[in-house]
Amino acid sequence: MKRTMGLVCLCVLAACGGDGTPTGSGDMASDMLTNNSGSDMAMSSGAKRVFVTSQAYNGNLGGFTGADAKCNLLAQAANVTGTWKAWLSASTSSALDRIAGNGPWKSIAHLDEFSGLVQETIFNNRAGLMVVPLTNIHYDELGYDVTGNGQLSAPVWTGTVLGGTISTGGTCQNWTSSTCSFGSDCDYGETGSANAIQQWTDYENPTQCGEMLRIYCFEQ
Protein backbone atom coordinates (compact mmCIF):
# COMPACT_ATOMS: atom_id res chain seq x y z
CA MET A 1 0.00 0.00 0.00
CA LYS A 2 2.77 2.42 0.92
CA ARG A 3 4.61 1.63 -2.31
CA THR A 4 1.49 2.36 -4.39
CA MET A 5 0.84 5.66 -2.61
CA GLY A 6 4.44 6.71 -3.12
CA LEU A 7 4.21 6.00 -6.84
CA VAL A 8 0.99 8.01 -7.14
CA CYS A 9 2.59 10.97 -5.41
CA LEU A 10 5.66 10.72 -7.62
CA CYS A 11 3.51 10.68 -10.73
CA VAL A 12 1.78 13.89 -9.63
CA LEU A 13 5.14 15.68 -9.65
CA ALA A 14 6.36 14.17 -12.92
CA ALA A 15 4.68 12.73 -15.98
CA CYS A 16 4.58 8.91 -15.95
CA GLY A 17 4.88 6.43 -18.75
CA GLY A 18 2.47 3.58 -19.31
CA ASP A 19 4.40 1.39 -16.87
CA GLY A 20 4.26 4.05 -14.15
CA THR A 21 7.87 5.11 -14.71
CA PRO A 22 8.35 8.88 -14.23
CA THR A 23 9.37 10.81 -17.34
CA GLY A 24 10.50 14.41 -17.84
CA SER A 25 13.27 16.29 -16.11
CA GLY A 26 12.10 15.66 -12.59
CA ASP A 27 11.81 19.37 -12.00
CA MET A 28 8.11 20.28 -12.08
CA ALA A 29 8.64 23.98 -12.83
CA SER A 30 11.04 23.21 -15.67
CA ASP A 31 8.73 20.60 -17.16
CA MET A 32 5.71 22.92 -17.03
CA LEU A 33 7.60 25.63 -18.91
CA THR A 34 9.10 23.18 -21.39
CA ASN A 35 5.70 21.70 -22.23
CA ASN A 36 3.90 25.05 -22.34
CA SER A 37 3.23 26.30 -25.85
CA GLY A 38 2.72 29.87 -24.62
CA SER A 39 -0.26 30.20 -26.95
CA ASP A 40 -3.52 28.78 -25.64
CA MET A 41 -3.91 31.09 -22.64
CA ALA A 42 -3.71 34.28 -24.68
CA MET A 43 -5.59 33.03 -27.72
CA SER A 44 -8.52 31.75 -25.69
CA SER A 45 -9.21 35.28 -24.45
CA GLY A 46 -8.56 36.98 -27.80
CA ALA A 47 -5.46 38.68 -26.44
CA LYS A 48 -2.11 38.80 -28.20
CA ARG A 49 1.29 38.41 -26.62
CA VAL A 50 4.62 40.19 -26.36
CA PHE A 51 8.02 38.91 -25.28
CA VAL A 52 11.60 40.04 -25.04
CA THR A 53 14.01 37.73 -26.79
CA SER A 54 16.12 35.21 -24.92
CA GLN A 55 18.91 35.95 -27.41
CA ALA A 56 20.92 39.14 -27.85
CA TYR A 57 22.03 40.63 -31.18
CA ASN A 58 24.21 43.45 -32.47
CA GLY A 59 22.63 46.33 -34.34
CA ASN A 60 22.85 44.58 -37.71
CA LEU A 61 19.54 42.79 -37.36
CA GLY A 62 19.05 42.46 -41.10
CA GLY A 63 16.61 45.36 -41.20
CA PHE A 64 12.96 44.87 -40.34
CA THR A 65 12.86 41.59 -42.26
CA GLY A 66 15.75 40.08 -40.35
CA ALA A 67 14.48 41.30 -36.97
CA ASP A 68 10.99 39.93 -37.58
CA ALA A 69 12.50 36.62 -38.67
CA LYS A 70 14.44 36.43 -35.40
CA CYS A 71 11.22 36.90 -33.44
CA ASN A 72 9.42 34.21 -35.41
CA LEU A 73 12.27 31.71 -35.26
CA LEU A 74 12.55 32.03 -31.49
CA ALA A 75 8.78 31.70 -31.09
CA GLN A 76 8.69 28.59 -33.27
CA ALA A 77 11.59 27.00 -31.40
CA ALA A 78 9.67 27.58 -28.14
CA ASN A 79 6.45 26.09 -29.61
CA VAL A 80 4.79 29.50 -29.44
CA THR A 81 2.28 29.95 -32.25
CA GLY A 82 1.41 33.16 -34.07
CA THR A 83 3.11 35.72 -36.30
CA TRP A 84 5.52 38.18 -34.69
CA LYS A 85 7.08 41.55 -35.44
CA ALA A 86 9.92 43.34 -33.69
CA TRP A 87 9.25 46.63 -31.88
CA LEU A 88 11.65 48.72 -33.98
CA SER A 89 11.54 52.05 -35.77
CA ALA A 90 13.55 53.03 -38.85
CA SER A 91 13.38 55.76 -41.47
CA THR A 92 10.75 53.80 -43.40
CA SER A 93 8.30 53.11 -40.57
CA SER A 94 7.72 53.64 -36.87
CA ALA A 95 7.41 50.80 -34.39
CA LEU A 96 3.82 51.80 -33.65
CA ASP A 97 2.83 51.64 -37.32
CA ARG A 98 4.43 48.22 -37.70
CA ILE A 99 2.34 46.59 -34.96
CA ALA A 100 -1.12 45.40 -36.02
CA GLY A 101 -4.18 44.90 -33.86
CA ASN A 102 -5.86 46.63 -30.94
CA GLY A 103 -4.70 44.42 -28.09
CA PRO A 104 -4.67 43.65 -25.31
CA TRP A 105 -1.12 42.28 -25.23
CA LYS A 106 -0.07 39.88 -22.51
CA SER A 107 3.19 38.27 -21.49
CA ILE A 108 4.09 34.73 -22.49
CA ALA A 109 2.63 32.29 -19.96
CA HIS A 110 5.12 31.73 -17.17
CA LEU A 111 5.28 29.86 -13.91
CA ASP A 112 4.35 31.67 -10.70
CA GLU A 113 5.31 29.83 -7.54
CA PHE A 114 1.93 30.52 -5.96
CA SER A 115 -0.50 30.51 -8.90
CA GLY A 116 0.98 28.13 -11.46
CA LEU A 117 1.03 29.25 -15.10
CA VAL A 118 -0.02 32.88 -15.40
CA GLN A 119 0.13 35.81 -17.81
CA GLU A 120 0.59 39.49 -17.07
CA THR A 121 -1.33 42.12 -19.02
CA ILE A 122 1.31 44.42 -20.52
CA PHE A 123 -0.87 46.76 -22.62
CA ASN A 124 -4.66 47.00 -22.39
CA ASN A 125 -5.09 48.36 -25.91
CA ARG A 126 -3.33 49.99 -28.85
CA ALA A 127 -3.32 53.39 -27.18
CA GLY A 128 -1.23 51.82 -24.44
CA LEU A 129 1.60 51.25 -26.92
CA MET A 130 2.09 55.01 -27.06
CA VAL A 131 2.63 55.38 -23.34
CA VAL A 132 4.08 53.06 -20.70
CA PRO A 133 3.24 49.39 -20.11
CA LEU A 134 1.33 48.20 -17.07
CA THR A 135 4.42 46.20 -16.14
CA ASN A 136 7.83 45.76 -17.69
CA ILE A 137 8.28 43.33 -20.60
CA HIS A 138 10.67 40.91 -18.95
CA TYR A 139 9.54 37.42 -19.94
CA ASP A 140 11.12 35.78 -22.97
CA GLU A 141 9.57 33.39 -25.48
CA LEU A 142 10.21 30.48 -23.11
CA GLY A 143 8.50 32.15 -20.18
CA TYR A 144 11.70 32.96 -18.31
CA ASP A 145 12.46 36.29 -16.63
CA VAL A 146 15.42 37.89 -18.42
CA THR A 147 15.94 40.43 -15.64
CA GLY A 148 17.11 37.76 -13.23
CA ASN A 149 20.72 36.80 -12.63
CA GLY A 150 21.79 40.36 -11.87
CA GLN A 151 20.85 41.89 -15.25
CA LEU A 152 19.95 45.29 -13.88
CA SER A 153 18.89 47.01 -17.10
CA ALA A 154 18.41 44.17 -19.65
CA PRO A 155 18.79 46.61 -22.61
CA VAL A 156 16.70 46.19 -25.75
CA TRP A 157 17.14 47.64 -29.24
CA THR A 158 14.15 49.84 -30.18
CA GLY A 159 15.12 52.96 -32.18
CA THR A 160 11.90 54.27 -30.70
CA VAL A 161 10.88 56.96 -28.24
CA LEU A 162 7.82 57.04 -26.02
CA GLY A 163 4.87 57.47 -28.36
CA GLY A 164 6.06 54.74 -30.70
CA THR A 165 7.91 56.99 -33.18
CA ILE A 166 11.47 56.96 -34.46
CA SER A 167 14.21 58.23 -32.17
CA THR A 168 16.78 60.82 -33.15
CA GLY A 169 19.23 58.73 -31.12
CA GLY A 170 19.75 56.34 -33.99
CA THR A 171 18.59 53.10 -35.58
CA CYS A 172 21.95 51.47 -36.43
CA GLN A 173 21.48 52.55 -40.05
CA ASN A 174 17.98 51.11 -40.19
CA TRP A 175 19.18 48.01 -38.32
CA THR A 176 21.84 47.08 -40.88
CA SER A 177 24.98 48.22 -39.05
CA SER A 178 27.14 46.87 -36.26
CA THR A 179 29.91 49.35 -37.05
CA CYS A 180 32.04 50.43 -34.16
CA SER A 181 35.75 49.80 -33.90
CA PHE A 182 38.52 51.49 -31.94
CA GLY A 183 39.50 54.79 -33.50
CA SER A 184 36.54 54.96 -35.88
CA ASP A 185 33.11 56.52 -35.83
CA CYS A 186 30.34 54.43 -34.39
CA ASP A 187 26.75 53.98 -35.43
CA TYR A 188 24.24 54.18 -32.58
CA GLY A 189 20.80 52.87 -31.81
CA GLU A 190 18.16 53.93 -29.30
CA THR A 191 17.48 51.34 -26.62
CA GLY A 192 14.86 50.52 -24.03
CA SER A 193 15.02 48.38 -20.92
CA ALA A 194 13.21 45.13 -20.14
CA ASN A 195 13.67 46.00 -16.47
CA ALA A 196 11.87 49.34 -16.66
CA ILE A 197 8.34 50.63 -17.10
CA GLN A 198 8.82 54.35 -17.70
CA GLN A 199 11.87 53.74 -19.90
CA TRP A 200 10.74 50.55 -21.60
CA THR A 201 11.40 51.91 -25.11
CA ASP A 202 13.90 54.76 -24.57
CA TYR A 203 16.39 54.16 -21.80
CA GLU A 204 19.07 56.81 -21.22
CA ASN A 205 21.68 57.27 -23.99
CA PRO A 206 21.82 55.50 -27.39
CA THR A 207 24.10 52.45 -27.56
CA GLN A 208 26.91 51.60 -29.96
CA CYS A 209 25.64 49.22 -32.63
CA GLY A 210 28.33 46.64 -31.95
CA GLU A 211 26.79 45.86 -28.56
CA MET A 212 24.67 42.74 -28.05
CA LEU A 213 21.10 43.56 -26.99
CA ARG A 214 17.68 41.88 -27.03
CA ILE A 215 14.58 42.92 -28.98
CA TYR A 216 10.87 43.05 -28.17
CA CYS A 217 8.54 40.86 -30.23
CA PHE A 218 4.80 41.58 -30.61
CA GLU A 219 2.24 39.09 -31.84
CA GLN A 220 0.24 40.32 -34.84
C-alpha positions in Angstrom: 0.0 0.0 0.0 2.8 2.4 0.9 4.6 1.6 -2.3 1.5 2.4 -4.4 0.8 5.7 -2.6 4.4 6.7 -3.1 4.2 6.0 -6.8 1.0 8.0 -7.1 2.6 11.0 -5.4 5.7 10.7 -7.6 3.5 10.7 -10.7 1.8 13.9 -9.6 5.1 15.7 -9.7 6.4 14.2 -12.9 4.7 12.7 -16.0 4.6 8.9 -15.9 4.9 6.4 -18.8 2.5 3.6 -19.3 4.4 1.4 -16.9 4.3 4.0 -14.1 7.9 5.1 -14.7 8.3 8.9 -14.2 9.4 10.8 -17.3 10.5 14.4 -17.8 13.3 16.3 -16.1 12.1 15.7 -12.6 11.8 19.4 -12.0 8.1 20.3 -12.1 8.6 24.0 -12.8 11.0 23.2 -15.7 8.7 20.6 -17.2 5.7 22.9 -17.0 7.6 25.6 -18.9 9.1 23.2 -21.4 5.7 21.7 -22.2 3.9 25.1 -22.3 3.2 26.3 -25.9 2.7 29.9 -24.6 -0.3 30.2 -27.0 -3.5 28.8 -25.6 -3.9 31.1 -22.6 -3.7 34.3 -24.7 -5.6 33.0 -27.7 -8.5 31.7 -25.7 -9.2 35.3 -24.4 -8.6 37.0 -27.8 -5.5 38.7 -26.4 -2.1 38.8 -28.2 1.3 38.4 -26.6 4.6 40.2 -26.4 8.0 38.9 -25.3 11.6 40.0 -25.0 14.0 37.7 -26.8 16.1 35.2 -24.9 18.9 35.9 -27.4 20.9 39.1 -27.9 22.0 40.6 -31.2 24.2 43.4 -32.5 22.6 46.3 -34.3 22.8 44.6 -37.7 19.5 42.8 -37.4 19.1 42.5 -41.1 16.6 45.4 -41.2 13.0 44.9 -40.3 12.9 41.6 -42.3 15.7 40.1 -40.3 14.5 41.3 -37.0 11.0 39.9 -37.6 12.5 36.6 -38.7 14.4 36.4 -35.4 11.2 36.9 -33.4 9.4 34.2 -35.4 12.3 31.7 -35.3 12.6 32.0 -31.5 8.8 31.7 -31.1 8.7 28.6 -33.3 11.6 27.0 -31.4 9.7 27.6 -28.1 6.5 26.1 -29.6 4.8 29.5 -29.4 2.3 30.0 -32.2 1.4 33.2 -34.1 3.1 35.7 -36.3 5.5 38.2 -34.7 7.1 41.5 -35.4 9.9 43.3 -33.7 9.3 46.6 -31.9 11.6 48.7 -34.0 11.5 52.0 -35.8 13.5 53.0 -38.8 13.4 55.8 -41.5 10.8 53.8 -43.4 8.3 53.1 -40.6 7.7 53.6 -36.9 7.4 50.8 -34.4 3.8 51.8 -33.6 2.8 51.6 -37.3 4.4 48.2 -37.7 2.3 46.6 -35.0 -1.1 45.4 -36.0 -4.2 44.9 -33.9 -5.9 46.6 -30.9 -4.7 44.4 -28.1 -4.7 43.6 -25.3 -1.1 42.3 -25.2 -0.1 39.9 -22.5 3.2 38.3 -21.5 4.1 34.7 -22.5 2.6 32.3 -20.0 5.1 31.7 -17.2 5.3 29.9 -13.9 4.4 31.7 -10.7 5.3 29.8 -7.5 1.9 30.5 -6.0 -0.5 30.5 -8.9 1.0 28.1 -11.5 1.0 29.2 -15.1 0.0 32.9 -15.4 0.1 35.8 -17.8 0.6 39.5 -17.1 -1.3 42.1 -19.0 1.3 44.4 -20.5 -0.9 46.8 -22.6 -4.7 47.0 -22.4 -5.1 48.4 -25.9 -3.3 50.0 -28.8 -3.3 53.4 -27.2 -1.2 51.8 -24.4 1.6 51.2 -26.9 2.1 55.0 -27.1 2.6 55.4 -23.3 4.1 53.1 -20.7 3.2 49.4 -20.1 1.3 48.2 -17.1 4.4 46.2 -16.1 7.8 45.8 -17.7 8.3 43.3 -20.6 10.7 40.9 -19.0 9.5 37.4 -19.9 11.1 35.8 -23.0 9.6 33.4 -25.5 10.2 30.5 -23.1 8.5 32.2 -20.2 11.7 33.0 -18.3 12.5 36.3 -16.6 15.4 37.9 -18.4 15.9 40.4 -15.6 17.1 37.8 -13.2 20.7 36.8 -12.6 21.8 40.4 -11.9 20.9 41.9 -15.2 19.9 45.3 -13.9 18.9 47.0 -17.1 18.4 44.2 -19.7 18.8 46.6 -22.6 16.7 46.2 -25.7 17.1 47.6 -29.2 14.1 49.8 -30.2 15.1 53.0 -32.2 11.9 54.3 -30.7 10.9 57.0 -28.2 7.8 57.0 -26.0 4.9 57.5 -28.4 6.1 54.7 -30.7 7.9 57.0 -33.2 11.5 57.0 -34.5 14.2 58.2 -32.2 16.8 60.8 -33.2 19.2 58.7 -31.1 19.7 56.3 -34.0 18.6 53.1 -35.6 21.9 51.5 -36.4 21.5 52.6 -40.0 18.0 51.1 -40.2 19.2 48.0 -38.3 21.8 47.1 -40.9 25.0 48.2 -39.1 27.1 46.9 -36.3 29.9 49.3 -37.0 32.0 50.4 -34.2 35.8 49.8 -33.9 38.5 51.5 -31.9 39.5 54.8 -33.5 36.5 55.0 -35.9 33.1 56.5 -35.8 30.3 54.4 -34.4 26.7 54.0 -35.4 24.2 54.2 -32.6 20.8 52.9 -31.8 18.2 53.9 -29.3 17.5 51.3 -26.6 14.9 50.5 -24.0 15.0 48.4 -20.9 13.2 45.1 -20.1 13.7 46.0 -16.5 11.9 49.3 -16.7 8.3 50.6 -17.1 8.8 54.4 -17.7 11.9 53.7 -19.9 10.7 50.6 -21.6 11.4 51.9 -25.1 13.9 54.8 -24.6 16.4 54.2 -21.8 19.1 56.8 -21.2 21.7 57.3 -24.0 21.8 55.5 -27.4 24.1 52.5 -27.6 26.9 51.6 -30.0 25.6 49.2 -32.6 28.3 46.6 -32.0 26.8 45.9 -28.6 24.7 42.7 -28.0 21.1 43.6 -27.0 17.7 41.9 -27.0 14.6 42.9 -29.0 10.9 43.1 -28.2 8.5 40.9 -30.2 4.8 41.6 -30.6 2.2 39.1 -31.8 0.2 40.3 -34.8 
